[in-house]
Amino acid sequence: MSKKNFNIISEVIYKHSGIVLKGIKEDMVYSRLSRRIRHTRCQGFDDYLSLALKREGSEFVHFINAITTNLTSFFRESHHFDFIKNTAIPEWISDTQRKKLRIWSAGCSTGEEAYSTAITLSGNIPKHWDAKILATDIDTNVVVKGQAGVYAEDRLSNLSSKLVSQHFDKVAIDGATKMQVRKSLRDITFFKPLNLLQDWPMTGLFEMIFCRNVVIYFDKPTQKILFNRFADLLVPGGYLVIGHSESMYKLSDRFTSIGNTVYRKVK
């Protein structure tokens, strides 16, 4: 894989998923795409990228999935967490009858999104509130990892030293130093395996649902079904947050866009 190949891959991945491959080892990208090269019987990376980057072809989704599956980071697309802090939380607090807050991270991977949400809530909502975050993913392995809340130190490289000291503890695992999310945050974050295309066991309503960089892998009819199911589980005026490369244009009339891929339920 040439440097040119890697730069092309990095640019496409960023535009499509918001993931920055800077700092990610090139051998990881090489390993993941090599499997697709063998599967498609391409002659090499140049040949494979010519196939994968044809938007009308089916391989593009496999290309994106190979790189992005289980690849996430704390405070990815940080404007969404700024929205929680600066807009959603003040709005929720203004409702003096509110004592409960429920947020769902759908397609949570290894938990960085859910814990970024928990960190954002910490210190910004009244202490007496009953706040809980549900984190779900179809992959049972990442659900287990998320519940443990243990990460390599370099996974926290984009966090300030203040945030790290406030919300993580150093732990020794198999002779290596890791960072674990504080128990106070793990106690309000619940991880469960869930296939979005099957029945959902939840019956209560959520103030906010995150489903970022997930629906992009579904066809339009399935996206329409999912958006309407999300609306059914949101309180009136609740928020749905999707990935920056995703859109619900012409797929649901139950939301209105308020910018930066944040949508508000209107019916």
TINURO-115177 format. One record per residue (C-alpha): residue number from 0; x, y, z. Coordinates in steps of 0.1 Angstrom, whole numbers. Last residue first. Example, Ala and Ser with C-alpha at 12.3 -4.5 7.8 and 13.67 -1.06 7.14 Angstrom:
% TINURO-115177
<r num="1" x="137" y="-11" z="71"/>
<r num="0" x="123" y="-45" z="78"/>
//
This chain:
% TINURO-115177
<r num="266" x="-445" y="145" z="157"/>
<r num="265" x="-419" y="172" z="158"/>
<r num="264" x="-389" y="152" z="169"/>
<r num="263" x="-357" y="173" z="167"/>
<r num="262" x="-328" y="165" z="145"/>
<r num="261" x="-291" y="170" z="150"/>
<r num="260" x="-270" y="165" z="119"/>
<r num="259" x="-250" y="197" z="124"/>
<r num="258" x="-282" y="218" z="122"/>
<r num="257" x="-316" y="220" z="137"/>
<r num="256" x="-332" y="196" z="113"/>
<r num="255" x="-369" y="189" z="118"/>
<r num="254" x="-382" y="154" z="126"/>
<r num="253" x="-414" y="134" z="120"/>
<r num="252" x="-414" y="140" z="83"/>
<r num="251" x="-391" y="110" z="76"/>
<r num="250" x="-371" y="97" z="47"/>
<r num="249" x="-372" y="127" z="23"/>
<r num="248" x="-339" y="140" z="37"/>
<r num="247" x="-330" y="118" z="66"/>
<r num="246" x="-293" y="125" z="62"/>
<r num="245" x="-259" y="109" z="69"/>
<r num="244" x="-224" y="120" z="63"/>
<r num="243" x="-222" y="140" z="96"/>
<r num="242" x="-235" y="110" z="116"/>
<r num="241" x="-269" y="110" z="133"/>
<r num="240" x="-283" y="127" z="164"/>
<r num="239" x="-320" y="123" z="173"/>
<r num="238" x="-334" y="148" z="198"/>
<r num="237" x="-366" y="148" z="218"/>
<r num="236" x="-393" y="174" z="212"/>
<r num="235" x="-420" y="151" z="223"/>
<r num="234" x="-402" y="122" z="241"/>
<r num="233" x="-384" y="98" z="218"/>
<r num="232" x="-390" y="61" z="213"/>
<r num="231" x="-416" y="64" z="185"/>
<r num="230" x="-392" y="88" z="167"/>
<r num="229" x="-365" y="62" z="168"/>
<r num="228" x="-389" y="37" z="151"/>
<r num="227" x="-397" y="63" z="125"/>
<r num="226" x="-360" y="68" z="117"/>
<r num="225" x="-354" y="31" z="116"/>
<r num="224" x="-382" y="24" z="91"/>
<r num="223" x="-370" y="52" z="68"/>
<r num="222" x="-334" y="39" z="70"/>
<r num="221" x="-347" y="4" z="61"/>
<r num="220" x="-364" y="18" z="30"/>
<r num="219" x="-333" y="38" z="21"/>
<r num="218" x="-308" y="10" z="22"/>
<r num="217" x="-287" y="4" z="54"/>
<r num="216" x="-250" y="9" z="59"/>
<r num="215" x="-254" y="47" z="62"/>
<r num="214" x="-278" y="40" z="91"/>
<r num="213" x="-249" y="34" z="114"/>
<r num="212" x="-225" y="64" z="112"/>
<r num="211" x="-242" y="80" z="142"/>
<r num="210" x="-273" y="67" z="160"/>
<r num="209" x="-274" y="89" z="191"/>
<r num="208" x="-308" y="91" z="208"/>
<r num="207" x="-319" y="119" z="231"/>
<r num="206" x="-347" y="125" z="256"/>
<r num="205" x="-356" y="88" z="256"/>
<r num="204" x="-389" y="71" z="261"/>
<r num="203" x="-396" y="39" z="281"/>
<r num="202" x="-405" y="6" z="265"/>
<r num="201" x="-372" y="-8" z="255"/>
<r num="200" x="-371" y="-44" z="242"/>
<r num="199" x="-364" y="-35" z="206"/>
<r num="198" x="-374" y="-61" z="180"/>
<r num="197" x="-350" y="-68" z="152"/>
<r num="196" x="-333" y="-46" z="126"/>
<r num="195" x="-314" y="-26" z="153"/>
<r num="194" x="-297" y="-58" z="165"/>
<r num="193" x="-291" y="-53" z="202"/>
<r num="192" x="-264" y="-64" z="227"/>
<r num="191" x="-266" y="-44" z="259"/>
<r num="190" x="-244" y="-19" z="277"/>
<r num="189" x="-256" y="3" z="306"/>
<r num="188" x="-241" y="36" z="314"/>
<r num="187" x="-250" y="52" z="348"/>
<r num="186" x="-227" y="30" z="369"/>
<r num="185" x="-199" y="32" z="344"/>
<r num="184" x="-198" y="70" z="350"/>
<r num="183" x="-195" y="68" z="388"/>
<r num="182" x="-171" y="38" z="384"/>
<r num="181" x="-146" y="60" z="366"/>
<r num="180" x="-137" y="50" z="331"/>
<r num="179" x="-106" y="28" z="331"/>
<r num="178" x="-72" y="36" z="316"/>
<r num="177" x="-46" y="9" z="309"/>
<r num="176" x="-11" y="2" z="321"/>
<r num="175" x="2" y="-32" z="309"/>
<r num="174" x="13" y="-61" z="331"/>
<r num="173" x="-18" y="-82" z="322"/>
<r num="172" x="-40" y="-54" z="332"/>
<r num="171" x="-28" y="-26" z="355"/>
<r num="170" x="-53" y="2" z="361"/>
<r num="169" x="-50" y="40" z="358"/>
<r num="168" x="-83" y="57" z="367"/>
<r num="167" x="-104" y="79" z="344"/>
<r num="166" x="-130" y="107" z="347"/>
<r num="165" x="-114" y="137" z="365"/>
<r num="164" x="-78" y="130" z="356"/>
<r num="163" x="-86" y="123" z="320"/>
<r num="162" x="-108" y="154" z="317"/>
<r num="161" x="-81" y="176" z="332"/>
<r num="160" x="-53" y="161" z="310"/>
<r num="159" x="-74" y="172" z="280"/>
<r num="158" x="-87" y="144" z="258"/>
<r num="157" x="-74" y="137" z="223"/>
<r num="156" x="-48" y="112" z="235"/>
<r num="155" x="-74" y="92" z="254"/>
<r num="154" x="-72" y="62" z="230"/>
<r num="153" x="-34" y="64" z="235"/>
<r num="152" x="-37" y="52" z="271"/>
<r num="151" x="-53" y="19" z="260"/>
<r num="150" x="-89" y="16" z="271"/>
<r num="149" x="-110" y="0" z="299"/>
<r num="148" x="-147" y="8" z="302"/>
<r num="147" x="-156" y="-28" z="312"/>
<r num="146" x="-191" y="-23" z="298"/>
<r num="145" x="-176" y="-11" z="266"/>
<r num="144" x="-154" y="-41" z="262"/>
<r num="143" x="-184" y="-65" z="268"/>
<r num="142" x="-205" y="-46" z="243"/>
<r num="141" x="-176" y="-47" z="218"/>
<r num="140" x="-176" y="-85" z="219"/>
<r num="139" x="-214" y="-88" z="216"/>
<r num="138" x="-214" y="-70" z="182"/>
<r num="137" x="-250" y="-59" z="175"/>
<r num="136" x="-245" y="-28" z="196"/>
<r num="135" x="-263" y="-10" z="224"/>
<r num="134" x="-255" y="17" z="249"/>
<r num="133" x="-282" y="29" z="273"/>
<r num="132" x="-274" y="60" z="292"/>
<r num="131" x="-290" y="68" z="326"/>
<r num="130" x="-298" y="100" z="345"/>
<r num="129" x="-319" y="100" z="376"/>
<r num="128" x="-314" y="137" z="386"/>
<r num="127" x="-304" y="145" z="422"/>
<r num="126" x="-269" y="157" z="411"/>
<r num="125" x="-284" y="184" z="388"/>
<r num="124" x="-269" y="183" z="353"/>
<r num="123" x="-236" y="198" z="341"/>
<r num="122" x="-212" y="182" z="365"/>
<r num="121" x="-212" y="150" z="347"/>
<r num="120" x="-236" y="152" z="317"/>
<r num="119" x="-207" y="157" z="293"/>
<r num="118" x="-187" y="129" z="308"/>
<r num="117" x="-217" y="106" z="304"/>
<r num="116" x="-220" y="116" z="268"/>
<r num="115" x="-183" y="109" z="261"/>
<r num="114" x="-189" y="76" z="279"/>
<r num="113" x="-217" y="66" z="255"/>
<r num="112" x="-196" y="77" z="224"/>
<r num="111" x="-165" y="59" z="236"/>
<r num="110" x="-184" y="27" z="243"/>
<r num="109" x="-166" y="0" z="224"/>
<r num="108" x="-191" y="1" z="195"/>
<r num="107" x="-222" y="21" z="205"/>
<r num="106" x="-244" y="13" z="176"/>
<r num="105" x="-274" y="30" z="193"/>
<r num="104" x="-263" y="53" z="221"/>
<r num="103" x="-295" y="59" z="240"/>
<r num="102" x="-301" y="88" z="264"/>
<r num="101" x="-326" y="89" z="294"/>
<r num="100" x="-330" y="118" z="318"/>
<r num="99" x="-352" y="118" z="349"/>
<r num="98" x="-360" y="146" z="374"/>
<r num="97" x="-378" y="170" z="351"/>
<r num="96" x="-405" y="191" z="367"/>
<r num="95" x="-385" y="223" z="365"/>
<r num="94" x="-382" y="221" z="328"/>
<r num="93" x="-355" y="248" z="324"/>
<r num="92" x="-329" y="221" z="333"/>
<r num="91" x="-338" y="202" z="301"/>
<r num="90" x="-333" y="232" z="280"/>
<r num="89" x="-300" y="241" z="297"/>
<r num="88" x="-289" y="205" z="291"/>
<r num="87" x="-299" y="205" z="254"/>
<r num="86" x="-283" y="237" z="243"/>
<r num="85" x="-248" y="243" z="256"/>
<r num="84" x="-238" y="209" z="270"/>
<r num="83" x="-257" y="186" z="247"/>
<r num="82" x="-248" y="208" z="216"/>
<r num="81" x="-212" y="208" z="226"/>
<r num="80" x="-214" y="170" z="227"/>
<r num="79" x="-226" y="170" z="191"/>
<r num="78" x="-200" y="196" z="181"/>
<r num="77" x="-173" y="170" z="191"/>
<r num="76" x="-178" y="149" z="160"/>
<r num="75" x="-158" y="122" z="179"/>
<r num="74" x="-158" y="131" z="216"/>
<r num="73" x="-139" y="99" z="225"/>
<r num="72" x="-129" y="78" z="196"/>
<r num="71" x="-143" y="52" z="172"/>
<r num="70" x="-131" y="22" z="151"/>
<r num="69" x="-154" y="-8" z="159"/>
<r num="68" x="-161" y="-11" z="122"/>
<r num="67" x="-147" y="19" z="104"/>
<r num="66" x="-121" y="5" z="81"/>
<r num="65" x="-138" y="-27" z="69"/>
<r num="64" x="-172" y="-10" z="69"/>
<r num="63" x="-161" y="18" z="46"/>
<r num="62" x="-147" y="-7" z="21"/>
<r num="61" x="-176" y="-30" z="24"/>
<r num="60" x="-200" y="-1" z="17"/>
<r num="59" x="-179" y="8" z="-14"/>
<r num="58" x="-179" y="-27" z="-26"/>
<r num="57" x="-216" y="-26" z="-37"/>
<r num="56" x="-209" y="-4" z="-68"/>
<r num="55" x="-227" y="29" z="-76"/>
<r num="54" x="-201" y="48" z="-56"/>
<r num="53" x="-172" y="34" z="-76"/>
<r num="52" x="-146" y="40" z="-49"/>
<r num="51" x="-143" y="3" z="-41"/>
<r num="50" x="-134" y="-9" z="-76"/>
<r num="49" x="-107" y="16" z="-84"/>
<r num="48" x="-95" y="13" z="-48"/>
<r num="47" x="-90" y="-25" z="-53"/>
<r num="46" x="-69" y="-22" z="-85"/>
<r num="45" x="-47" y="4" z="-69"/>
<r num="44" x="-45" y="-16" z="-37"/>
<r num="43" x="-35" y="-49" z="-54"/>
<r num="42" x="-45" y="-74" z="-80"/>
<r num="41" x="-82" y="-77" z="-70"/>
<r num="40" x="-97" y="-110" z="-62"/>
<r num="39" x="-127" y="-94" z="-44"/>
<r num="38" x="-122" y="-115" z="-13"/>
<r num="37" x="-84" y="-112" z="-14"/>
<r num="36" x="-86" y="-74" z="-18"/>
<r num="35" x="-112" y="-73" z="10"/>
<r num="34" x="-89" y="-91" z="34"/>
<r num="33" x="-61" y="-68" z="24"/>
<r num="32" x="-83" y="-39" z="33"/>
<r num="31" x="-83" y="-47" z="70"/>
<r num="30" x="-46" y="-56" z="72"/>
<r num="29" x="-34" y="-25" z="53"/>
<r num="28" x="-56" y="-2" z="73"/>
<r num="27" x="-41" y="-17" z="105"/>
<r num="26" x="-6" y="-16" z="90"/>
<r num="25" x="-11" y="22" z="84"/>
<r num="24" x="-12" y="28" z="121"/>
<r num="23" x="-39" y="52" z="132"/>
<r num="22" x="-23" y="85" z="141"/>
<r num="21" x="-41" y="104" z="114"/>
<r num="20" x="-70" y="81" z="103"/>
<r num="19" x="-96" y="108" z="112"/>
<r num="18" x="-131" y="93" z="114"/>
<r num="17" x="-159" y="116" z="103"/>
<r num="16" x="-176" y="88" z="85"/>
<r num="15" x="-178" y="95" z="48"/>
<r num="14" x="-156" y="125" z="44"/>
<r num="13" x="-130" y="112" z="69"/>
<r num="12" x="-130" y="77" z="53"/>
<r num="11" x="-126" y="91" z="18"/>
<r num="10" x="-97" y="113" z="28"/>
<r num="9" x="-79" y="86" z="47"/>
<r num="8" x="-82" y="61" z="19"/>
<r num="7" x="-68" y="86" z="-6"/>
<r num="6" x="-39" y="94" z="17"/>
<r num="5" x="-33" y="57" z="23"/>
<r num="4" x="-32" y="49" z="-14"/>
<r num="3" x="-8" y="78" z="-20"/>
<r num="2" x="15" y="66" z="7"/>
<r num="1" x="16" y="33" z="-11"/>
<r num="0" x="0" y="0" z="0"/>
//
